[in-house]
Amino acid sequence: MKSKQVLEMTDKELQNKLNELKSELFFLRFKNATNQLTNPMVLVETRRDIARVKTVIRQREIARAKNDGNKG
């Protein structure tokens, strides 16, 4: 997943994507532990995608807090 795609998502879509990626990572770890995972780089990519989504969520939280602070 590209950063541009993540930035274009709404907050609700980001939360859904985060949950989806976390569950995918959970199952990938099981596959890796039982040697059924053919490409271990999928684990790395999934963790990076989770980090991207969390980063965008946090950036938006900070921006909202800043805007709320300026109003009051």
C-alpha positions as CSV (number, residue, x, y, z in Angstrom):
1,M,0.0,0.0,0.0
2,K,1.3,3.4,-0.9
3,S,1.4,6.4,1.4
4,K,-0.8,8.3,-1.1
5,Q,-3.5,5.7,-0.8
6,V,-3.5,6.0,3.0
7,L,-3.7,9.7,2.9
8,E,-6.7,9.6,0.7
9,M,-8.7,7.4,3.1
10,T,-11.2,8.7,5.6
11,D,-10.8,8.2,9.3
12,K,-13.4,5.4,9.3
13,E,-11.6,3.7,6.4
14,L,-8.3,4.0,8.2
15,Q,-9.6,2.4,11.3
16,N,-11.1,-0.5,9.3
17,K,-7.8,-0.9,7.4
18,L,-5.8,-1.0,10.6
19,N,-8.0,-3.7,12.1
20,E,-7.8,-5.7,8.8
21,L,-4.0,-5.4,8.7
22,K,-3.6,-6.4,12.4
23,S,-5.7,-9.5,11.8
24,E,-3.7,-10.3,8.7
25,L,-0.4,-9.9,10.6
26,F,-1.8,-12.3,13.3
27,F,-2.4,-15.0,10.7
28,L,0.8,-14.4,8.9
29,R,2.7,-14.9,12.1
30,F,1.0,-18.3,12.6
31,K,1.9,-19.3,9.0
32,N,5.5,-18.2,9.6
33,A,5.7,-20.2,12.9
34,T,4.5,-23.4,11.1
35,N,6.8,-22.8,8.1
36,Q,3.8,-22.3,5.7
37,L,4.8,-18.8,4.7
38,T,6.4,-18.8,1.3
39,N,7.5,-15.1,1.3
40,P,8.6,-13.8,4.7
41,M,8.8,-10.2,3.3
42,V,5.0,-10.1,3.5
43,L,5.4,-9.8,7.3
44,V,7.6,-6.8,6.9
45,E,5.3,-5.2,4.4
46,T,2.3,-5.7,6.6
47,R,4.0,-4.2,9.6
48,R,5.0,-1.2,7.5
49,D,1.5,-0.7,6.3
50,I,0.3,-0.8,9.9
51,A,2.8,1.9,10.7
52,R,1.7,4.0,7.8
53,V,-1.9,3.9,8.8
54,K,-1.1,4.6,12.5
55,T,1.1,7.5,11.5
56,V,-1.7,9.1,9.4
57,I,-4.3,8.6,12.2
58,R,-1.9,10.3,14.7
59,Q,-1.2,13.2,12.3
60,R,-4.9,13.8,12.0
61,E,-5.4,13.6,15.8
62,I,-2.6,16.2,16.3
63,A,-4.1,18.5,13.6
64,R,-7.5,18.3,15.1
65,A,-6.1,19.1,18.6
66,K,-4.2,22.0,17.2
67,N,-7.3,23.4,15.4
68,D,-9.4,22.9,18.6
69,G,-6.8,24.7,20.7
70,N,-6.7,27.7,18.3
71,K,-10.5,28.1,18.5
72,G,-10.6,28.4,22.3
